[in-house]
Amino acid sequence: MAVVADFGWVLVVQGGKLAAFNLNEMIPTSDTSTWLMVGKLQAVKMSPADHNVSFVRIGYTKDRLMGISITSSFDKADK
């Protein structure tokens, strides 16, 4: 899991897939009495369906945000 605070996203690797969740949808206000989630959060799929994500890192270089992910593709014939 990685938080990209500059853009308000949480990146999660689950089951080999990279997904992003919007922080504003998760916690819409600073008032804790409103922190009731209605329904299911929709993730933005960040990795191709035929790739497995094994590593994600978020950082800064020269004042610019950089994201790195390592993926591996697989061929169904190999299974």
Rosetta silent file (secondary structure, phi, psi, omega in degrees, C-alpha in Angstrom):
SEQUENCE: MAVVADFGWVLVVQGGKLAAFNLNEMIPTSDTSTWLMVGKLQAVKMSPADHNVSFVRIGYTKDRLMGISITSSFDKADK
SCORE:     score description
SCORE:     0.000 S_00000001
   1 L     0.000  139.944  176.988    0.000    0.000    0.000 S_00000001
   2 E  -141.447  141.386  178.011    1.210    3.509   -0.815 S_00000001
   3 E  -103.574  126.654  175.366   -0.373    6.910   -0.226 S_00000001
   4 E  -107.617   81.588 -172.178   -0.018    9.541   -2.952 S_00000001
   5 L   -63.053  -33.664 -179.502   -1.076   12.511   -0.854 S_00000001
   6 L   -59.182  -30.151 -178.037   -0.373   15.108   -3.561 S_00000001
   7 L  -112.739   -2.713  177.400   -3.111   13.610   -5.705 S_00000001
   8 L    72.799   40.464 -179.410   -5.329   12.149   -2.990 S_00000001
   9 E  -124.997  150.671  169.279   -4.925    8.474   -3.891 S_00000001
  10 E  -116.329  124.518  178.074   -4.177    5.250   -2.029 S_00000001
  11 E   -98.964  133.999 -176.765   -2.481    2.575   -4.149 S_00000001
  12 E  -133.238  135.249  171.606   -3.081   -1.039   -3.182 S_00000001
  13 E  -104.492  119.310  179.558   -1.695   -4.287   -4.579 S_00000001
  14 E  -138.389  124.512  179.695   -4.154   -7.107   -4.072 S_00000001
  15 L    62.159   29.414  179.232   -4.021  -10.444   -5.801 S_00000001
  16 L    81.590    4.740 -179.346   -1.251   -9.188   -8.085 S_00000001
  17 E  -114.220  139.746  178.445   -3.336   -6.260   -9.366 S_00000001
  18 E   -95.411  126.597 -179.863   -2.644   -2.573   -8.736 S_00000001
  19 E  -131.382  150.476  178.862   -5.668   -0.479   -7.824 S_00000001
  20 E  -120.024  135.228  176.926   -6.084    3.160   -6.779 S_00000001
  21 E  -116.226  139.026 -179.977   -8.696    4.477   -4.363 S_00000001
  22 E   -80.303  124.505 -179.485   -9.635    8.149   -4.063 S_00000001
  23 H   -63.895  -34.457  179.465   -9.035    9.465   -0.520 S_00000001
  24 H   -65.577  -30.027  175.398  -11.870   11.991   -0.833 S_00000001
  25 H   -76.382  -30.473 -179.617  -14.306    9.129   -1.452 S_00000001
  26 H   -76.554  -44.298 -178.052  -12.906    7.203    1.503 S_00000001
  27 L  -133.295   85.867 -171.936  -12.891   10.115    3.989 S_00000001
  28 L   -69.268  -25.060 -179.402  -15.004   12.928    2.517 S_00000001
  29 L  -140.012  170.475  176.785  -14.713   15.384    5.455 S_00000001
  30 L   -86.099   -8.639  178.924  -12.632   15.986    8.543 S_00000001
  31 L   -80.666  110.055 -175.000  -15.726   15.569   10.756 S_00000001
  32 H   -62.630  -21.223  179.234  -15.463   11.989   12.055 S_00000001
  33 H   -69.518  -14.630  179.655  -19.234   11.771   12.614 S_00000001
  34 H   -98.068    5.261 -175.353  -19.665   11.711    8.806 S_00000001
  35 L   -82.665   52.461  176.359  -17.256    8.828    8.259 S_00000001
  36 L  -106.775  116.946 -178.419  -19.958    6.338    7.386 S_00000001
  37 L   -83.379  127.412  177.581  -19.229    4.520    4.151 S_00000001
  38 L  -108.059  122.810  179.732  -22.251    3.913    2.013 S_00000001
  39 L    79.950 -161.658 -176.484  -21.837    1.198   -0.610 S_00000001
  40 L  -115.075  135.807  177.322  -18.571   -0.096   -1.965 S_00000001
  41 L   -68.677  139.795  177.435  -15.635    2.035   -3.074 S_00000001
  42 L   -98.523  124.125  179.332  -14.776    1.721   -6.723 S_00000001
  43 L   -90.078  149.040  171.559  -11.087    1.306   -7.454 S_00000001
  44 E   -90.342  121.087 -179.713   -9.371    2.557  -10.580 S_00000001
  45 E   -74.853  124.995 -174.728   -7.529   -0.386  -12.123 S_00000001
  46 L  -107.124   -9.579 -177.871   -3.929    0.637  -12.722 S_00000001
  47 L  -123.010  149.483  177.837   -2.404   -2.571  -14.110 S_00000001
  48 L   -62.822  151.466 -177.109   -3.234   -4.627  -17.206 S_00000001
  49 L   -62.254  -30.631 -176.503   -5.344   -7.737  -16.627 S_00000001
  50 L   -95.957   19.495  178.012   -2.596  -10.051  -17.917 S_00000001
  51 E  -124.499  142.537  173.873    0.143   -8.648  -15.653 S_00000001
  52 E  -104.320  128.450  178.147    0.918   -9.391  -12.011 S_00000001
  53 E   -91.122  128.690 -179.731    2.229   -6.497   -9.926 S_00000001
  54 E  -115.535  -13.553 -176.732    4.848   -7.515   -7.398 S_00000001
  55 E  -155.750  136.709  174.855    6.270   -4.163   -6.238 S_00000001
  56 E  -137.099  136.035  178.275    5.140   -0.530   -6.019 S_00000001
  57 E  -141.513  133.848  177.516    7.122    2.425   -4.729 S_00000001
  58 E  -116.159  134.265  179.153    6.197    6.120   -4.633 S_00000001
  59 E  -160.782 -175.539  179.942    8.825    8.781   -4.069 S_00000001
  60 E  -120.835  142.630  171.419   10.222   12.138   -5.118 S_00000001
  61 E  -140.865  125.268 -177.809   13.163   12.997   -7.300 S_00000001
  62 L    52.045   45.537  178.535   14.124   16.597   -8.066 S_00000001
  63 L    63.109   20.565  176.935   10.804   17.782   -6.530 S_00000001
  64 E  -120.502  139.493  178.862    8.784   15.596   -8.879 S_00000001
  65 E   -73.613  135.880  179.758    6.567   12.706   -7.850 S_00000001
  66 E  -133.123  134.287  176.042    7.666    9.362   -9.252 S_00000001
  67 E  -119.416  135.155  179.235    5.879    6.032   -9.145 S_00000001
  68 E  -126.552  133.393  172.739    7.533    2.724   -9.964 S_00000001
  69 E  -133.626  144.793  177.704    5.835   -0.622  -10.302 S_00000001
  70 E  -111.689  124.698 -179.074    7.303   -3.979  -11.241 S_00000001
  71 E  -126.742  160.686  172.378    5.039   -6.319  -13.147 S_00000001
  72 E  -133.668  137.573  178.020    5.361   -9.649  -14.849 S_00000001
  73 E   -93.817  157.685  178.715    3.185  -10.870  -17.658 S_00000001
  74 L  -136.821  148.686  178.350    2.066  -14.428  -17.942 S_00000001
  75 L  -104.087  129.302 -178.065    0.870  -16.571  -20.786 S_00000001
  76 H   -59.120  -25.418  178.167   -2.133  -18.772  -20.066 S_00000001
  77 H   -69.578  -22.830  179.825   -0.428  -21.568  -21.999 S_00000001
  78 H   -75.804  -15.707 -176.152    2.362  -21.552  -19.400 S_00000001
  79 L   -85.337    0.000    0.000   -0.030  -22.525  -16.595 S_00000001
